[in-house]
Amino acid sequence: MGSEAEEKAKKSETSGIATAYLVLYNVVLCAGWLSIGAISVRHYVQTKSIEGLYDNIELPLKVFQTAAVLEIFHCAVGIVRSSAFLTGMQVFSRVFIVWGVTHSVLEVQDEPSVALYVICWTITEIIRYAFYTFGLLNQLPYILTWLRYTLFIVLYPCGVIGELWTTYNALPHVQRTGLYSVSLPNDYNISFDFYKILIIWMFLYIPFFPRLFSHMLHQRRKVIGGQGGKKTN
Amino acid sequence: MHSIVLTYCTQTLPTAKQVLTAEYPLSSIMEISILSASSSKPICKVANLKTSSTIADVKTQFHSQKKSSYPTRQSYRLEPKGKSLKDDQTLGSLGLRNGSKLYYKDLGPQVGWTTVFLTEYFGPLVIYLIFYARPGFIYGEDAASQPRELVVHVAAACWTFHYAKRLLETIFVHRFSHATMPILNIFKNSGYYWGFAAFVSYFINHPLYTPPYYGNVQMYSGLAGFVVNLLFCHQFAEYGNWRIHIALRDLRPPGTKERRIPKATGDPMTFLFNLVTCPNYTYEAIAWVSFTVMTQCVPALMFGVAGFVQMAIWAKGKHRNYLKEFKDYPRGRKCIVPFLI
């Protein structure tokens, strides 16, 4: 009995630490994406162009998008109750677009497609991390919940268009330079064609995008759409 | 489909409340209510049971009421999210009495293990040999006429032998304690084996294939590992694997599901049982390491690693079960890699 009570106390203590850690994580990530947003706005106001935008936001974009890998661990460890698999897919696709495509193919960095996904991601992430932070502190204003579960209807598809368009823009350059590709013959008897991988990658959006999007719609119905959900049915 | 069955049942049978409050005479004949494990709604009642009746009897009776749910498709538990009960458990031993409840879960369409195994092993055999023939639509017009290294032929022979052996084992040696598995498995398993077979054989049979760095020495040592291991250890990778299957089969007396602790028999090939719970997996892993050494092909290595991870997971599960089942299970025995894992 005594040990059970101790265990319970220990559990609530760790969850206290976990909450503190998660608040810190979400505050930092929210601030990070705010800075990306602020730099982007300043850049556009100063130059009236999206050219050179990526150069300006490159570092914070890489840092804060890569940091999201921690979210997979949060789910896996259980301090965030969300599917580690779905989170993993989302984070991995973003990280791949940042490092595997945009970072790797210099020629696409000034394309409007990059600006498109950066804008969508930035708005989404500022709201999402603010939502988590206030939620953890039990101070969640309804407007934040509403924005979190509404804006994605537009921002998520637009972001995906930006990602796919960027990948598409990268294709000819990857084909021409043979980037990250290994061809036969070699001592390891394996070949790897990054160009084909990118094409397969783009096709993978077909099964996965509807799944993630409908997951979000489902969440929306659960969280804010009690009546709205019934109406649409 | 499922909801139709539920509605049908709730209309024609008493509700859960009625079942619970009804008083049954204290007789040896029992009636059990079957509830859906997912919704806890009553499905139907199974009558004419005794304390000595088994879960298998419940399944038969349920099947006679619901024609589409053949016994192997059914799973029962005491709690909605509890553990699936075994066929030979009696109602008495589970503490079930007249009017008690059982939760039913539909496992979905089932397919025999033999069918799944034959499908998943037949694919690699055929696929590998297609690539071995170097058809023009894969490698280009004159690929078939270009010279092949000796190792390409040897690898094809090893591969063919391996899968032919597995097919024969499935037909003649294995006795499966579970008769069926969900039909989805046939696609999952076949996807894995067929996909990897294409991936590995594409590169080994490629006209631009590079033979092993150390030439024939490397090829023959790989071949030796695949066919014969050190004479003293009696670790015949392939042959040993076969003998372990026979030894395992003999543990399970024909027509029963009884289990005994596997031990090394007089057959020296089974000595690995002294070191690991799943020596057949150990031999399987050695076979693929050898195949990789022989062909010096990274896809073969990837196939081996993927297989090893999966086998290690299975071996750990089996090891845990044995530890739970037998109190006197040998302490020093590991799961798949002697002394380590």
HADDOCK unambig.tbl for C-alpha pairs under 7 A between the chains (distance, minus, plus):
assign (segid A and resid 184 and name CA) (segid B and resid 208 and name CA) 6.08 0.50 0.50
assign (segid A and resid 185 and name CA) (segid B and resid 208 and name CA) 5.14 0.50 0.50
assign (segid A and resid 185 and name CA) (segid B and resid 209 and name CA) 6.12 0.50 0.50
assign (segid A and resid 185 and name CA) (segid B and resid 210 and name CA) 6.21 0.50 0.50
assign (segid A and resid 186 and name CA) (segid B and resid 210 and name CA) 6.32 0.50 0.50
assign (segid A and resid 187 and name CA) (segid B and resid 210 and name CA) 5.88 0.50 0.50
assign (segid A and resid 188 and name CA) (segid B and resid 296 and name CA) 6.25 0.50 0.50
assign (segid A and resid 188 and name CA) (segid B and resid 297 and name CA) 5.34 0.50 0.50
assign (segid A and resid 188 and name CA) (segid B and resid 298 and name CA) 5.55 0.50 0.50
assign (segid A and resid 189 and name CA) (segid B and resid 203 and name CA) 6.07 0.50 0.50
assign (segid A and resid 189 and name CA) (segid B and resid 209 and name CA) 6.07 0.50 0.50
assign (segid A and resid 189 and name CA) (segid B and resid 210 and name CA) 6.31 0.50 0.50
assign (segid A and resid 189 and name CA) (segid B and resid 297 and name CA) 4.93 0.50 0.50
assign (segid A and resid 189 and name CA) (segid B and resid 298 and name CA) 6.30 0.50 0.50
assign (segid A and resid 190 and name CA) (segid B and resid 203 and name CA) 6.29 0.50 0.50
assign (segid A and resid 190 and name CA) (segid B and resid 297 and name CA) 6.80 0.50 0.50
assign (segid A and resid 190 and name CA) (segid B and resid 298 and name CA) 6.10 0.50 0.50
assign (segid A and resid 190 and name CA) (segid B and resid 299 and name CA) 6.63 0.50 0.50
